[in-house]
Amino acid sequence: MKRVEFLGSSQKDLREMPATARHVLGIELMTVQYGGEPKDWKPLPKVGAGAFEIRYQDTQGAFRVIYVAKFADAVYVLHAFQKKTQKTAKLDIDLAAKRYKLIGDEP
């Protein structure tokens, strides 16, 4: 099992989500820790190689976690946020990409 490393405010942002979203996204991150795939995800090459977005939606809105799991030792959570528009905002992509660069090629 890989450890989870939260970058920037991603852990705080995840903790501030509604309980149901927090629970579902936490289970999905645990699945990734054990080498599995989340139920609803998509690659985000604009963020960086190996970056993915976990997607969850309910009556309270659309919630996302952007992470990288390509390294042997950890899953890096780059960004956690509630989506406000149909398309992921450039601000959210840019923030995740900035945090991705903090990891480097080899942590």
KASUL-V571037 format. One record per residue. N is the residue number from 1. PHI is phi in whole degrees, 0 to 359 (999 if undefined). PSI is psi in whole degrees, -180 to 180 (none if undefined). Layout:
# KASUL-V571037
n={N;N}
phi={PHI;PHI}
psi={PSI;PSI}
This chain:
# KASUL-V571037
n={1;2;3;4;5;6;7;8;9;10;11;12;13;14;15;16;17;18;19;20;21;22;23;24;25;26;27;28;29;30;31;32;33;34;35;36;37;38;39;40;41;42;43;44;45;46;47;48;49;50;51;52;53;54;55;56;57;58;59;60;61;62;63;64;65;66;67;68;69;70;71;72;73;74;75;76;77;78;79;80;81;82;83;84;85;86;87;88;89;90;91;92;93;94;95;96;97;98;99;100;101;102;103;104;105;106;107}
phi={999;275;280;254;244;264;257;60;267;300;292;299;297;294;294;274;286;304;307;296;297;301;296;297;295;296;295;296;296;295;301;295;304;270;93;268;250;296;291;228;210;207;288;233;297;296;282;162;298;84;272;225;240;272;244;217;221;213;294;271;136;254;236;223;230;257;217;229;235;282;270;292;265;203;259;259;271;272;198;226;201;261;281;253;230;300;264;298;297;302;303;292;297;296;296;297;296;296;290;302;295;292;287;79;285;224;293}
psi={133;150;162;129;123;130;144;-136;14;-39;-44;-44;-40;-42;-24;-4;159;151;-44;-46;-44;-44;-51;-47;-35;-42;-41;-40;-37;-38;-43;-40;-36;8;6;-179;141;162;-39;109;166;151;149;74;-23;-27;-44;166;127;9;138;159;124;132;137;137;140;-166;-18;-8;-171;129;145;147;125;129;167;129;17;-11;148;-30;-22;159;123;118;115;-36;143;129;164;129;135;-18;170;-44;142;129;144;-37;-43;-42;-46;-41;-45;-41;-39;-44;-34;-41;-24;-26;-41;-178;-33;110;none}
